[in-house]
Amino acid sequence: MSGIIGYLITALLITLSIPIFGFIMEILIKILYGLVAGVLGNKTAYLIFNRLSFIGVFHHELSHALLSTLTGAKVKKIVFFKPEGDRLGYVEYSSRGNVFMRSIQNTMASIAPVFCGAISVVCLVHILSTKDIAVWLYIFILYSIISIIMHMTMSSQDFKVMWKGVPVVYIIILVVEIIFKFSFF
């Protein structure tokens, strides 16, 4: 019985790890924004977090579009930077296929900024640590890393859409976990 519970818990942790990280990032960014706003004022904090970090906004929206497309959804519209209230940009897509495919599309599109952001940051850090690069390029890559990290968050809409697909994704991860366990051991 403990083996089954172990599989269930492991699959749950794998399924929820990226959304939990996205939620934590959202909280940390809000705290940091509040600190900057307290010291420099709200207008300056808004400028730093939402205008000067436009590469992060672009990356965030491109991530939604990329994972939507890669999982088979149809991207209808991408707005990379058009600040309106709390929203800086957005991607409109329609999921396609059966319930199984739509669940994967919705979940992956929702977690895309965190998932793709992590991959991009790791790659950029690797470039910084292994290359002898010009100072201006070093500064640009560092700026890009900070901008991407600032937008590795999930909006409330992302969470709403993600939860629709999580049960199916959880089952997929559980089945893959069990298959790997019995295939290799």
C-alpha positions as CSV (number, residue, x, y, z in Angstrom):
1,M,0.0,0.0,0.0
2,S,2.8,2.4,0.8
3,G,4.2,1.9,-2.7
4,I,0.9,3.1,-4.3
5,I,0.8,6.1,-1.9
6,G,4.4,6.9,-2.8
7,Y,3.5,7.0,-6.5
8,L,0.5,9.1,-5.8
9,I,2.5,11.6,-3.8
10,T,5.4,11.8,-6.2
11,A,3.1,12.4,-9.1
12,L,1.3,15.1,-7.2
13,L,4.6,16.8,-6.3
14,I,5.7,16.7,-9.9
15,T,2.4,18.0,-11.2
16,L,2.2,20.9,-8.8
17,S,5.9,21.8,-8.5
18,I,5.9,24.4,-11.4
19,P,2.6,26.1,-10.3
20,I,3.8,26.3,-6.7
21,F,7.1,27.9,-7.9
22,G,5.0,30.3,-10.0
23,F,2.9,31.2,-7.0
24,I,5.9,31.7,-4.8
25,M,7.5,33.9,-7.5
26,E,4.3,36.0,-7.7
27,I,4.4,36.6,-3.9
28,L,8.1,37.4,-3.9
29,I,7.7,39.9,-6.9
30,K,4.8,41.6,-5.1
31,I,6.8,41.9,-1.9
32,L,9.8,43.3,-3.9
33,Y,7.5,45.7,-5.7
34,G,6.1,46.9,-2.4
35,L,9.6,47.5,-1.1
36,V,10.7,49.4,-4.1
37,A,7.5,51.4,-4.1
38,G,8.0,52.2,-0.4
39,V,11.5,53.6,-1.1
40,L,11.2,55.1,-4.6
41,G,7.4,55.6,-4.9
42,N,4.8,53.7,-6.8
43,K,5.4,55.4,-10.2
44,T,9.0,54.5,-10.1
45,A,8.3,50.9,-9.0
46,Y,5.7,50.6,-11.8
47,L,8.3,51.9,-14.3
48,I,10.9,49.4,-13.1
49,F,8.7,46.3,-12.8
50,N,6.4,46.8,-15.8
51,R,8.2,49.0,-18.3
52,L,12.0,48.6,-17.9
53,S,11.5,44.8,-17.7
54,F,9.7,44.6,-21.1
55,I,12.0,41.7,-22.2
56,G,10.5,39.7,-19.3
57,V,6.9,40.6,-20.4
58,F,7.8,39.6,-24.0
59,H,9.3,36.3,-22.8
60,H,6.2,35.7,-20.6
61,E,3.7,36.1,-23.5
62,L,6.0,34.3,-26.0
63,S,6.1,31.3,-23.6
64,H,2.3,31.1,-23.4
65,A,2.2,31.2,-27.2
66,L,5.0,28.7,-27.7
67,L,3.7,26.0,-25.4
68,S,0.2,26.5,-26.7
69,T,1.4,25.9,-30.2
70,L,3.7,23.0,-29.3
71,T,0.9,21.2,-27.5
72,G,-1.5,21.6,-30.5
73,A,-3.6,24.6,-29.4
74,K,-4.4,27.3,-32.0
75,V,-3.0,30.7,-31.0
76,K,-5.4,33.4,-32.1
77,K,-3.8,36.6,-30.9
78,I,-0.6,37.6,-29.1
79,V,-0.2,41.0,-27.5
80,F,3.3,41.3,-26.2
81,F,3.0,44.7,-24.4
82,K,-0.2,46.6,-23.9
83,P,-0.5,47.5,-20.2
84,E,-4.1,47.5,-19.0
85,G,-4.6,47.4,-15.2
86,D,-2.7,44.4,-13.9
87,R,-2.2,42.9,-17.3
88,L,0.8,43.8,-19.4
89,G,0.1,41.6,-22.4
90,Y,-1.8,38.5,-23.2
91,V,-2.2,35.5,-25.5
92,E,-5.6,34.2,-26.8
93,Y,-5.7,30.6,-27.9
94,S,-8.2,27.9,-28.3
95,S,-7.5,24.4,-27.2
96,R,-8.2,21.6,-29.7
97,G,-8.7,17.9,-29.7
98,N,-10.2,15.6,-27.1
99,V,-10.4,16.2,-23.4
100,F,-7.0,14.6,-22.9
101,M,-5.3,17.0,-25.4
102,R,-7.2,20.1,-24.2
103,S,-6.2,19.4,-20.6
104,I,-2.5,19.1,-21.6
105,Q,-2.8,22.3,-23.7
106,N,-4.4,24.3,-21.0
107,T,-2.0,23.2,-18.3
108,M,1.1,23.7,-20.4
109,A,0.0,27.1,-21.7
110,S,-0.7,28.2,-18.2
111,I,2.6,27.2,-16.6
112,A,4.6,28.3,-19.7
113,P,6.1,31.5,-18.2
114,V,7.5,29.6,-15.2
115,F,8.6,26.5,-17.2
116,C,10.2,28.4,-20.1
117,G,11.5,31.1,-17.8
118,A,13.4,28.6,-15.8
119,I,14.9,27.0,-18.9
120,S,15.9,30.4,-20.3
121,V,17.4,31.6,-17.1
122,V,19.5,28.4,-16.8
123,C,20.7,28.8,-20.3
124,L,21.6,32.5,-19.9
125,V,23.4,31.8,-16.6
126,H,25.3,29.1,-18.4
127,I,26.4,31.5,-21.1
128,L,27.5,34.0,-18.5
129,S,29.5,31.4,-16.6
130,T,31.2,29.8,-19.6
131,K,31.9,32.5,-22.1
132,D,34.4,35.3,-22.2
133,I,32.0,38.0,-23.4
134,A,32.0,41.7,-23.9
135,V,30.9,43.8,-20.9
136,W,27.9,45.3,-22.8
137,L,26.7,41.7,-23.6
138,Y,27.3,40.6,-20.1
139,I,25.2,43.5,-18.8
140,F,22.5,42.8,-21.4
141,I,22.3,39.1,-20.5
142,L,22.1,39.9,-16.8
143,Y,19.4,42.4,-17.5
144,S,17.5,39.8,-19.5
145,I,17.8,37.3,-16.7
146,I,16.4,39.7,-14.1
147,S,13.6,40.7,-16.5
148,I,12.6,37.1,-17.2
149,I,12.7,36.2,-13.5
150,M,10.5,39.2,-12.7
151,H,7.9,37.8,-15.0
152,M,8.1,34.1,-14.1
153,T,4.7,34.3,-12.5
154,M,1.3,32.9,-13.2
155,S,-1.7,35.2,-13.3
156,S,-5.0,34.3,-11.6
157,Q,-6.3,33.5,-15.1
158,D,-3.4,31.2,-15.6
159,F,-4.3,29.3,-12.4
160,K,-8.0,29.1,-13.4
161,V,-7.1,27.6,-16.8
162,M,-4.4,25.3,-15.3
163,W,-6.7,23.7,-12.8
164,K,-9.0,22.5,-15.6
165,G,-6.2,20.3,-16.9
166,V,-4.4,19.3,-13.8
167,P,-6.3,16.1,-13.1
168,V,-5.5,14.7,-16.5
169,V,-1.9,15.8,-16.3
170,Y,-1.6,14.2,-12.9
171,I,-2.9,10.9,-14.2
172,I,-0.4,11.1,-17.1
173,I,2.5,11.7,-14.8
174,L,1.4,8.9,-12.5
175,V,1.1,6.4,-15.4
176,V,4.5,7.5,-16.7
177,E,6.0,7.2,-13.3
178,I,4.7,3.7,-12.8
179,I,5.8,2.6,-16.3
180,F,9.3,3.9,-15.7
181,K,9.4,2.1,-12.3
182,F,8.5,-1.2,-13.8
183,S,10.5,-0.8,-17.0
184,F,13.9,0.0,-15.4
185,F,13.8,-1.8,-12.0
